[in-house]
Amino acid sequence: MLRKIRITFASIFFVLITLLFLDFTGTLQAWFGWLAKIQFLPSLLALNVLVVIALLALTLLFGRVYCSVICPMGVFQDVISWISNKTKKNRFRYSPALNWLRWGVLAIFAAAFVVGISSFVALISPYSAYGRIASNLFAPFYQWGNNLLAYFAERINSYTFYSVDVWMKSLPTFIIAIATFVVIITLAWRNGRTYCNTICPVGTILGFLSRYSFYRLQIDLTKCNSCGLCSRNCKASCIDSRSHKIDYSRCVACMNCIEKCNKRAIQYIPVHKVQKMEQSSEEINDSRRKFVSLTTLLTLTSVLEAQQKKVDGGLAVIEDKKVPKRNTPITPAGSFSGNNMTKHCTGCQLCVSVCPNQVLRPSSSLTTFMQPEMSYERGYCRSECTRCSEVCPTGAIHKISQADKTATQIGHAVWIKANCVVNTNGVSCGNCARHCPNGAIQMVPKDASNPDSLKFPAINSERCIGCGACENLCPARPFSAIYVEGHEMHKTI
């Protein structure tokens, strides 16, 4: 019964968290966005003290149920392990804990966190690693399925579905997502929870606390016939059936051992009953029991590229825009500064997944690797959209209102005369001025002495908020004649 309850809750959490990364409409965020905010590392970075205390209390009470129910990476490994079990049953065996590796990785993780090496923190954080897998590998298939439904719905004059662009936002992040996916699947397929019990820093922290949990698994030696079924079905490899011991620091409370034991010799009971059982077992034979634990994996990531063919009227190929070289990356309104983003962001890609305007993408810079930055080749940041600030679980992007966003200057527009079609082609344009939502661009005559001459854009830097409408809608190719330069510290206008 305990195992079925765990699987039920784990399935609900896993499906809903995965859908948060797949849902491009943002509908689910309003209802289930809190699931991202109760993940251990995001809540720690966001200084959500109540959530952190609740998770620690949950571990001290029931053991590492966070790893087997709430953490999407942990449940994902269980899914892979379950599939592998269909081909080979009773395939696990007890293995001693690699404490030197666990604590070594945690020490490096903590040092990287303090020093500000966010790329390493994002790389091995379980929630962020799974988020990259979902947004880079699963999301394209979800979107292609949506586009197929939209195609057929349109044929019957229904517009319930609408097509969305499927594209690769960052090649390095895609590659890391694929590498992580392959490593996690390989480890989970062969050894269950290797990543969780050797690499995952969250697993190491909660594993330390779970040794003192109130409820624990215990082997009753008066019933145990030493068949070893519990050990051979423990995906955390933490049950030593020969010495009748359980490594509680690795046990993830999956309850598989209880389900598999034919003699009902394993129980999940309060600690004071465990102590009584240990004392009585010593009188009969020498024995005592410790609690169930887990093992899972570390990884890298990578994803699949979907490329669009763009044509003008079906005849002339339109050249794609290239990303301009910005001296300062642009971070979303609500992040306050690049420094705040670097300190708090884990690179989970949730904001990138839900951005409806396709302006957020993972950074390729070593200092901000896999963290979101803005670029305007496919869209611009609309003033009415605050989606990224609503879903961020770490406090890297604080929630802001539409009014605050329209008054936040995340960058300013810069005009490049050599790229402007007015200068290169001798034609009238003014696209940037027409579409600027803040009226920060005015067209002035190229020849001041001739009011009827062609006009160039003049930018009022005090009114520009860096939304990127001018850059996105500029007809110049491959580089826009006007682009946005980011601000290290955001300003209020």
N, C-alpha and C positions, 0 to 999 in steps of 0.2 A: 504493500500500500504506500509506504514512504517513497519508494522509487517512482511509482506512478504519479504521486503528487509532485515530486521534483520535476519529472519529465514534462508534466502539464504546464507548470509555471515556466520552466526553462523554454519550452516551445513558444509560449505566448510572448515572452520577453524577446527571444531571438527573432521571431518573425516581425514583430513590431519595430525593433531597432533596425533590422535590415530594411524595412520599408521606409524608414526615415531617410535613408540614403538613396532610395530608389524613387521616392515620390517627388517628381519635379513640379507638382502643382502646389505643394506646401499645405495641402489639406490636413495631412496627418500630424503635422508639426503642432497645430493648435491643440490637438488632443493628447498626443503622446511624446511631445518634445521633452517632457520631464525625464523620460527614460535615458536620454543622453546625459542629463545633468546629475543622475545618481550614479554614474560610473565613477570609480574610485579616483583615478588620476585627474579627470576633468574637474570633479568636485573639490579636490585638493588645490588645484591651480586657481579655481574660482573663489577659494576661501569660503566655501559653503560648509561652515563648521558643523551645522546640524546634520548634514548628509554624511560627512566624514565620521562623526561620532556615531551615527546610526549604523553605518557599515561596520565600524569597529565593534560596536556592541553586538551586532548580529553575528559576527565571527566569534566573539567571546561566548556567546550563548549557544550557537549551533555548529560552530566550525566553519569551514570554508564554503558555505553555501553560496556566497557571492560568486565564486569561481564556477560553480556548477549550474547556477540559475540566472544570475544577472549579467555576467560578463559575456558578450557575444562571441569573443574569440574562444572562450572555454567551451561554450555550447557548440560552436562550429567544429571544434576538435572532436567533441562527443559524436556529432553527426557522422564525421568521417570514420571514426573508430567503429561506430555501429554498422556502417556499410561494410567495412573490412571484416567485421565479425561474421557477416553472412557467408564469407568464403572460408574462414578458418576460425573455429570456436576454441575457447579455452586457450588463447594464444599468449596471454601475458604471464609474467613471472616476477617474483620479487627481485628488486635490485637495490643495493645500498644507495642512500642519498648522496648526491655530489654537492655537499655543503660548501666546499671551497669555490665551486663554480657559481652556485646560487648567490652566496654573499659577495663574491667578487664582482659579479655583474651588478648587483644592487649598489655596491660601493661606487663603481664607475658611473652608474646611472645617477646616483645622488650627486657625485662630483660634477657631472655634466649639467645637471639641473641647476646647481649653485652657480657654476661658472657661466651658464647661459648657452651651452652647446645644444641648441634646441633640436638639431637634426638627429642626434643620437637618442635624445629623449623620445622624439616622435617615432623613431625607428622601432624601438622595442616596447613601446607602450601598447598593451593588448587591445584597448578600445580603438586607438588610432590606427593600428595595423589592420584591424578588421574593417574599419571605416574606409581605408584606402582600397582594400580588396573589393568591398561592396560597391563603392562609387566608381572604381576604374574597371572592374571586371564584370560585376553583375548588372550594373546600371545600363550599359549599352544594350544588352539582351532584353532588358525590361522595356527600354525605349523603342527598340526595333519591334517588339511585340505590340506596343502601343501604336506605333505608326502603321502596322499592318491592320489593326482594328480600325484605325482612322480611315485607312484606304477603303476598306469594305463598307464602313458606315457611311462614307461620302457617296458611295454608289447607290445607297437607298435613301439619300437625302437626309441623313442623320448627322448631326454635328456634336454628338456626345463626346467623341474623341477628337483630338487635334494632333497634327504631326509636330514633332520636335526634332531639332538638329541633334545628331549623334556625332560627336567629335572628340578627339583626344586632346585633353587640356594641357598635359605635360608629359613628355616622353620619359624623363628620368623617374617621375613619380609612377608612371605606368609600369616601367621596368621593375621598380622596387615592389610594386603591388604584385606583379607576376611572380617574382622571386619569393616573396613572402608566402604567397599562395602555394607555390610548389613545395617549399620547405615545410610549411605547416601540414599540408596534406601527407607528405612523405612520412613525417614524424608521427602524426596521428594514426596513419594507416598501419605503421609497423609497431609503434610502442605506446599509443594512447596519448597520455598527457605529458610527454617529455618537455615540451616548451614551457608549460605552466610550472613545472617543478625544477627547471634548470636555468631558464633564461628570464622568465617574467618577473619583474621587480615587484609587482603587486602581489603575485603569488607568494613570493618570499616573505613579504611583510605580513600578509594575512596568515601564512603558514606558521610564522613564529607565534602569533596570537592564538591560533587554533590549537596549539599544544595545551592551552589552558582553558579550552572551551568547557562550558557546563555540560552540554550533551556530547557524548562520544560513543564511538563504536567499541564494543567489547566482545571478546571471544570467551564463551562459556566452556571451560575445559571438561566439564562433566558431560557435555553433549557432543563436543567436537570429536570426530573420528579421524582427523588429520588427512582428509581426502585431498585437500589442496585446491578445491574448486574456488574458494574465495580468492586465493592468491592468483589463480589463472584467469580470473575475471576482473581483477582490479586494474583498471586502466591507469591508475597512478603508481602502480608497482610498489605499493607501500605496505602490503600484508606479507609478513614472513610466516608462512604456515608451519614451518618446522619448529620455530621457537615460539609460535603463537603470539607474535607481537605486531602491533600496527604503528606505523610512523605517522603520528597525527599531524605533523607539520606539512606532509604531502597529501594527506587525505582530503578529498574534495566533497565528501559526503554525498557521493552519487548513489549510494545504497545498492549497488550491484551485488556486493557480497551477501547482503541480507537476502536478496532475491534468489541467489544461486545456491545458498546453503540448504541442503536437504534436511539437515538435522536441526535447523533453527538454532544453531549454536552462536550466531552473531546477533547482537542486539544493539540498538541505538538508545542509550539510557543516560540518566544524569550521573555526574561524576561520583557522588557519594555511593551509588549502587555499584559503580565500576570498582571502587576501592573495596567494597564488601566482597565482590566476586573474586578479586585478586587475592584477598586474604584467605577465602575458602579454597581457592584453587591451589594455594601454596601448601595447604594441609594435605591435599590428595596427591598432588604432584607439583613440580615446580612450574609456575606459570603466572603470567600476568598479561594484560592486554593494553594496547594503545590504539590510537584511532586512525581512521581511514584517510588517505591523502592522494595527491594527484600529481601528474606529470604532463606537461604540454610543451609547445615549441616556440622558438624565436624565428624571425623571418625577415624577408625583404619583399618588395612588391613590384608589380608591373601589369599592364593592361593593354587592350586591343584597340587598334586605331580604326576609326571610321572616317573616311574622307569623302567630302562632298564635291560634286561637279557643278560648277557655277557657270551659267551662260547668260548672255544678254539676248533675250528674244529667241533663244534656242540656236543662235548663230555664232556670235562672237564670244570668245572665252574672256571672262572677267578675271583679271589678275588678283590674287589674294593680297590682302594687306599684310605688311610685315610689322613686327613689333618694334617701335622706336627705342632707341637707347636712352633710358631715363637715368639721370644721376641719382634720383631718390625713388625707390619703389612706392607705388600708391597702395595704401591700406584702407579698408572700408571705414566709412563714418561710424563712430562708436568705438573704434580701436584706440582713439586718442593719439597714438604715436606708433612709429615703427618699433620703438623700444618696448612698449607695452605688449605689442603683438608677439615679439620675440620671446618675452618672458613667460607668457601665459599660453601661447598656442601649442597644441600637441600635433598639429597637422592631420587631424582626423578626416578632413575633407567634407564634413557635413555642410558647412556653409557653401562650399564649391558645388555640392550636389543640388542644393535647393535654390541657387541663384537663378532666377528666371530670365535674367538679361544676359547671361553668359559672359559676364565681365570678370568673374573670379576664377583663378586658376592657380595650381600649386607652383610655388617659386622653385627655380632651378639654381638659385644662388646658394653657395655653401653656408652662408651665415643664417639664411632663413629657409633652408631646404624644406620643401613640402608644405610650408606655411602659405596661406592664401595671399595673393597680391592681385591688383586690378590691372586689366588691360582691355582696350576698347576696339579690337579688330572685329568682333562679332556683335557687339551691342554697346550700350552705354548705361550708366548707373542712373536709373530713374528716381526722381525725388520722392515718389509715393511708395517706393519699395524699401522695407526695412527687414527683409526676410533673414539676412545673415545675422543681424543683431538679435533676432528672436530665437535662433536655434543654437547659438554658440554656448557650449556647456562649461567653458573654462574661464570666462571673463576676458578673453582676448578681444572680443567685440562686445561691448556693453549694449544693452537694449536701449534704443533711442526712438523718439517719436518722429513722425514725418516733419513736423515743424522744426525740430532740432536738426534733422538731416539737411533741410534746405538752408540752414544757417551755418552749416559746418563746412569749412574749406579744407578739403583733403589734398588739394593741389591747385595748380593754376595753368592755364593754357599758354602755349608758346607757339608763335607763328614762324614758319620757315619759308622765307620768300622764294628760295630756289625751287621749292616743290609746288608752289601754288599754281593752279591751272590758269589763273589770270595772267601770271607772268610767263609761264611756259607755253601756253597755247593761245594767249591773247583773247580769251573769252571771258564773258561776264559770269560770275558765280554767286557768291554771297550765301552759300549753303550753311556755313558755320553760323553766320549772324541770324539767319532765319530760324534755326533750330535751337539756339541757345536759350534754355529755360529761364535764365536769370538776366537776360539782356546785357550780358557782359561784353558782347562783341558788336561793334558798329562798323559799317563800311565807309571808308573815306576815299576820296578821289586819288588815283595814282599820281595824277598831275595836279598839284594844289592850285595851279593857275587856271585849270580847265575843269569846272565842276561836272562836265559831261564825260570826262574820261573814265576809263575802267577803274573799278574800286578795289582796294585792298582792305582786309580786316584789321581793325584796331581793337586791342584787348584791354578791357578795364580789369586789372588784376585784383582790385578791391571787391569786385562783384562776382568774379569767377569762383565757383566752388569745386571745380575739377571733376564734374560729372562725366565728361568725355563725349558728350553729344556732338561737339564740333569735330573731334578726332574721328569718331565712328562714321559720321555722315560726310566727311570730306571726300570728294571724288578722286583726289590725287592717288596714284598708285606708283610703286608698291608702298611708299611711305606717305602718310598724310602730311599735308602742308601745315597742319596745326595739330599739336599733340599736348598731352597733359604731363606736367612735371610734378612729382609728388612732393608733399611736405613732410619733413621728419616729425614735426609736431603739428597737429591739426589746429586750425584757428576758427574762431567764431566771427562771422561777419554781420 
